[in-house]
Amino acid sequence: MTPGPIVHEGEKIPMPAVRRPSMPSACLLALAALAFSCAGVAADEAAAGHDHHHHHHDHSPLDLGTKGAPSVSLKAHRDPMGGWNLHIDTPGFRFAPEHVNQANVAGEGHAHLYVDGVKRARLYAPWFHVDALGAGEHKLRVTLNANSHQELYSGGKPIQAEIVVKE
């Protein structure tokens, strides 16, 4: 819709026609806005020490020996709204998200969750929700990991818990 002329002191001043951006122009503007916002997120994460494009975590085993090593157990509780609420009990181990990607500290770190052998999440707390997995049996495995992401071992065996859930 083209606006009518403006009347100023009895004189009509014509208004230029307003042109809507073409579809390609609108798409370019949307892409530019998205790129700008993603650049801001990447800059914020880089400033916070997170570089998701160049993560090279050391997942090699870190054997703690058998004396005083932490342990882990895993329980799955069916969520009435769907999926599963997992409870990870870690005697001798503290979740320390504030130290991820930093030097290892004995007795702290995070966990990795695997569903049917595929890593699904990094865990920073003893409770975690997993969406519905689909019909059938599914193997859930949780490993304890150091701040450096190395998988923790005790006496040559991974410190992990594994259960099977059925939907």
ABEGO torsion letter per residue (X at the ends): XBBBBBBBGGBBBBBBBBBBBBAAAAAAAAAAAAAAAAAAAAAAAAAAGBBAAABBBBABBBBAEABGBBBBBBBBBBBAAEEBBBBBBBBGBBBBAAABGBBBBBGBEBBBBBBGGBBABBBABABBBBBBAEBEBBBBBBBBBBAAGBBBBBGGBBBBBBBBBBX
